[in-house]
Amino acid sequence: MLAIMPDIRFWNAFGKPMIISEFGAGAKAGYHSADDAVWSKEYQARMYEQQLQMLGDSESVQGFTPWVLKDFRSHLRELNGIQDGFYP
């Protein structure tokens, strides 16, 4: 995804301005990776940087707000090995 984002632009056939209500990437609490592995804090940061650039380069996008922006843990949102409830 990171490789193609510099070429992606948002637009619509009606010429109307758009607001992106959520974007971002999840990360595992405390997980770091020198090679920006998926679910690492570094990957999350790179994804936000790329998305901000992509959205800023899309003329139709007139506003946006990131999704959560911090580690998100919930007992209702389980991803085995990534988001295992409330504990790290």
DOBA-957007 format. One line per 4 residues: number of its first residue (from 1); their letters; for each residue x, y, z of N, C-alpha, C, CB. Coordinates in nm, 3 decimals, padded with zeros to 5 digits. Glycine has a CB too. Example, Ala and Ser with C-alpha at 12.3 -4.5 7.8 and 13.67 -1.06 7.14 Angstrom:
2
1) AS) 01.319,-00.569,00.780,01.230,-00.450,00.780,01.320,-00.330,00.780,01.131,-00.447,00.905; 01.285,-00.225,00.708,01.367,-00.106,00.714,01.290,00.003,00.787,01.408,-00.060,00.572
***
This chain:
88
1) MLAI) 00.082,-00.119,00.000,00.000,00.000,00.000,00.086,00.125,00.000,-00.093,00.000,00.119; 00.191,00.126,00.082,00.277,00.244,00.088,00.338,00.277,-00.048,00.388,00.223,00.191; 00.365,00.175,-00.126,00.429,00.195,-00.256,00.339,00.267,-00.357,00.473,00.062,-00.313; 00.208,00.244,-00.350,00.118,00.304,-00.450,00.052,00.433,-00.404,00.011,00.205,-00.487
5) MPDI) 00.057,00.463,-00.275,-00.013,00.582,-00.226,00.033,00.713,-00.289,00.004,00.592,-00.079; 00.158,00.730,-00.326,00.195,00.858,-00.389,00.121,00.885,-00.521,00.344,00.860,-00.415; 00.066,00.779,-00.583,-00.005,00.795,-00.711,-00.156,00.800,-00.697,00.032,00.681,-00.802; -00.210,00.784,-00.578,-00.355,00.780,-00.558,-00.408,00.920,-00.531,-00.391,00.684,-00.442
9) RFWN) -00.518,00.955,-00.597,-00.588,01.081,-00.573,-00.736,01.053,-00.559,-00.562,01.183,-00.688; -00.801,01.123,-00.469,-00.945,01.109,-00.450,-01.017,01.217,-00.530,-00.982,01.116,-00.301; -01.127,01.179,-00.593,-01.209,01.272,-00.668,-01.348,01.210,-00.681,-01.147,01.304,-00.809; -01.442,01.285,-00.730,-01.574,01.230,-00.757,-01.630,01.292,-00.884,-01.670,01.253,-00.638
13) AFGK) -01.722,01.221,-00.946,-01.778,01.263,-01.075,-01.866,01.386,-01.064,-01.858,01.150,-01.134; -01.905,01.426,-00.943,-01.995,01.539,-00.925,-01.922,01.669,-00.899,-02.090,01.510,-00.812; -01.789,01.663,-00.886,-01.711,01.784,-00.860,-01.737,01.843,-00.722,-01.741,01.887,-00.964; -01.787,01.763,-00.631,-01.819,01.809,-00.496,-01.699,01.789,-00.402,-01.942,01.735,-00.442
17) PMII) -01.684,01.878,-00.305,-01.577,01.858,-00.206,-01.607,01.736,-00.119,-01.560,01.984,-00.118; -01.502,01.672,-00.073,-01.517,01.553,00.011,-01.445,01.574,00.143,-01.462,01.428,-00.061; -01.498,01.509,00.245,-01.434,01.503,00.376,-01.410,01.357,00.408,-01.521,01.574,00.487; -01.288,01.323,00.439,-01.253,01.185,00.475,-01.266,01.175,00.627,-01.107,01.148,00.427
21) SEFG) -01.356,01.087,00.672,-01.387,01.083,00.815,-01.291,00.996,00.896,-01.526,01.034,00.834; -01.224,00.902,00.835,-01.130,00.818,00.909,-01.019,00.769,00.818,-01.203,00.698,00.973; -00.898,00.774,00.867,-00.785,00.714,00.798,-00.680,00.681,00.901,-00.728,00.807,00.686; -00.581,00.605,00.862,-00.475,00.571,00.955,-00.438,00.424,00.946,-00.517,00.605,01.097
25) AGAK) -00.366,00.377,01.045,-00.323,00.238,01.052,-00.312,00.197,01.198,-00.188,00.217,00.978; -00.346,00.075,01.226,-00.334,00.025,01.363,-00.191,-00.017,01.393,-00.429,-00.093,01.385; -00.161,-00.021,01.521,-00.029,-00.067,01.566,-00.045,-00.144,01.696,00.069,00.052,01.584; 00.040,-00.240,01.715,00.040,-00.316,01.839,00.112,-00.236,01.946,00.107,-00.455,01.819
29) AGYH) 00.051,-00.222,02.061,00.109,-00.145,02.171,00.250,-00.194,02.202,00.020,-00.155,02.298; 00.347,-00.103,02.195,00.484,-00.136,02.230,00.564,-00.209,02.123,00.484,-00.217,02.351; 00.504,-00.239,02.008,00.575,-00.314,01.903,00.650,-00.219,01.812,00.476,-00.401,01.820; 00.781,-00.237,01.805,00.866,-00.156,01.718,00.938,-00.246,01.619,00.968,-00.074,01.802
33) SADD) 00.970,-00.192,01.503,01.035,-00.269,01.398,01.126,-00.179,01.316,00.931,-00.338,01.307; 01.251,-00.218,01.301,01.348,-00.138,01.224,01.310,-00.133,01.076,01.489,-00.197,01.241; 01.239,-00.235,01.027,01.203,-00.238,00.884,01.056,-00.203,00.859,01.232,-00.376,00.826; 00.994,-00.131,00.952,00.856,-00.084,00.937,00.757,-00.198,00.911,00.848,00.016,00.824
37) AVWS) 00.769,-00.307,00.984,00.678,-00.420,00.966,00.535,-00.378,01.001,00.721,-00.540,01.054; 00.439,-00.440,00.933,00.298,-00.411,00.960,00.270,-00.436,01.107,00.205,-00.499,00.871; 00.187,-00.352,01.167,00.147,-00.348,01.308,00.252,-00.284,01.398,00.119,-00.488,01.357; 00.366,-00.240,01.343,00.465,-00.170,01.426,00.431,-00.022,01.434,00.609,-00.190,01.368
41) KEYQ) 00.482,00.043,01.537,00.461,00.187,01.553,00.523,00.264,01.436,00.520,00.236,01.688; 00.634,00.214,01.385,00.702,00.279,01.273,00.617,00.271,01.146,00.840,00.216,01.249; 00.556,00.154,01.123,00.467,00.139,01.007,00.348,00.233,01.020,00.419,-00.009,00.993; 00.292,00.241,01.140,00.179,00.330,01.164,00.217,00.475,01.131,00.132,00.319,01.310
45) ARMY) 00.335,00.518,01.174,00.380,00.655,01.148,00.400,00.678,00.998,00.510,00.684,01.224; 00.462,00.583,00.929,00.483,00.598,00.783,00.350,00.602,00.709,00.569,00.481,00.729; 00.256,00.520,00.754,00.125,00.517,00.689,00.056,00.653,00.705,00.037,00.404,00.749; 00.058,00.709,00.825,-00.002,00.842,00.845,00.067,00.947,00.758,00.007,00.882,00.994
49) EQQL) 00.198,00.945,00.752,00.271,01.043,00.670,00.230,01.033,00.524,00.423,01.023,00.682; 00.226,00.910,00.471,00.188,00.888,00.330,00.042,00.929,00.306,00.209,00.739,00.291; -00.046,00.895,00.401,-00.186,00.929,00.383,-00.208,01.080,00.386,-00.271,00.861,00.490; -00.140,01.149,00.476,-00.152,01.294,00.481,-00.108,01.358,00.349,-00.068,01.351,00.596
53) QMLG) -00.001,01.309,00.293,00.047,01.359,00.163,-00.055,01.329,00.054,00.183,01.297,00.128; -00.104,01.205,00.050,-00.202,01.164,-00.052,-00.329,01.248,-00.042,-00.236,01.014,-00.036; -00.382,01.267,00.078,-00.504,01.346,00.095,-00.481,01.493,00.063,-00.556,01.331,00.237; -00.364,01.544,00.100,-00.331,01.683,00.070,-00.317,01.710,-00.079,-00.204,01.721,00.140
57) DSES) -00.278,01.608,-00.154,-00.262,01.621,-00.299,-00.392,01.596,-00.376,-00.155,01.524,-00.348; -00.497,01.560,-00.306,-00.627,01.534,-00.370,-00.712,01.661,-00.359,-00.699,01.412,-00.303; -00.727,01.732,-00.472,-00.796,01.861,-00.471,-00.940,01.853,-00.420,-00.797,01.918,-00.609; -01.007,01.741,-00.442,-01.146,01.728,-00.398,-01.158,01.713,-00.246,-01.210,01.608,-00.466
61) VQGF) -01.051,01.669,-00.182,-01.055,01.650,-00.037,-01.037,01.785,00.031,-00.946,01.550,00.010; -01.140,01.827,00.102,-01.139,01.957,00.168,-01.125,01.948,00.319,-01.263,02.032,00.135; -01.123,01.826,00.372,-01.106,01.806,00.515,-01.088,01.660,00.547,-01.224,01.863,00.591; -01.028,01.632,00.660,-01.011,01.494,00.703,-00.981,01.489,00.852,-00.899,01.424,00.624
65) TPWV) -01.006,01.372,00.911,-00.976,01.350,01.051,-00.922,01.209,01.067,-01.101,01.373,01.140; -00.812,01.193,01.136,-00.752,01.060,01.152,-00.837,00.970,01.242,-00.611,01.072,01.210; -00.816,00.841,01.226,-00.883,00.741,01.307,-00.800,00.715,01.432,-00.906,00.611,01.227; -00.855,00.728,01.546,-00.803,00.699,01.678,-00.669,00.766,01.710,-00.788,00.552,01.692
69) LKDF) -00.568,00.749,01.631,-00.436,00.810,01.647,-00.352,00.754,01.761,-00.452,00.956,01.668; -00.405,00.668,01.841,-00.329,00.607,01.950,-00.362,00.458,01.952,-00.363,00.673,02.088; -00.287,00.385,02.033,-00.319,00.243,02.046,-00.464,00.228,02.088,-00.225,00.175,02.148; -00.532,00.137,02.027,-00.674,00.116,02.054,-00.692,-00.027,02.102,-00.760,00.144,01.927
73) RSHL) -00.723,-00.042,02.228,-00.745,-00.175,02.284,-00.888,-00.185,02.335,-00.643,-00.205,02.397; -00.953,-00.291,02.298,-01.089,-00.314,02.342,-01.113,-00.464,02.351,-01.191,-00.248,02.248; -01.183,-00.507,02.454,-01.214,-00.649,02.465,-01.311,-00.692,02.355,-01.273,-00.680,02.602; -01.373,-00.598,02.288,-01.464,-00.629,02.179,-01.396,-00.634,02.044,-01.575,-00.529,02.175
77) RELN) -01.268,-00.599,02.040,-01.194,-00.594,01.914,-01.069,-00.679,01.927,-01.158,-00.447,01.875; -01.081,-00.804,01.892,-00.972,-00.899,01.910,-00.905,-00.930,01.775,-01.023,-01.029,01.975; -00.775,-00.915,01.770,-00.695,-00.960,01.657,-00.585,-01.045,01.719,-00.636,-00.838,01.571; -00.589,-01.173,01.700,-00.495,-01.265,01.765,-00.352,-01.222,01.748,-00.513,-01.404,01.711
81) GIQD) -00.285,-01.200,01.863,-00.145,-01.162,01.862,-00.120,-01.015,01.837,-00.074,-01.240,01.759; -00.221,-00.941,01.798,-00.205,-00.798,01.773,-00.282,-00.718,01.875,-00.253,-00.762,01.632; -00.410,-00.744,01.888,-00.496,-00.671,01.980,-00.570,-00.774,02.065,-00.595,-00.577,01.904; -00.506,-00.816,02.171,-00.562,-00.921,02.257,-00.631,-00.862,02.379,-00.452,-01.018,02.300
85) GFYP) -00.732,-00.782,02.358,-00.806,-00.723,02.469,-00.732,-00.609,02.535,-00.836,-00.828,02.570; -00.747,-00.597,02.664,-00.693,-00.483,02.738,-00.548,-00.499,02.781,-00.776,-00.459,02.859; -00.495,-00.617,02.782,-00.359,-00.639,02.830,-00.260,-00.627,02.715,-00.346,-00.776,02.897; -00.133,-00.592,02.743,-00.034,-00.573,02.634,00.004,-00.700,02.563,00.089,-00.510,02.687
***
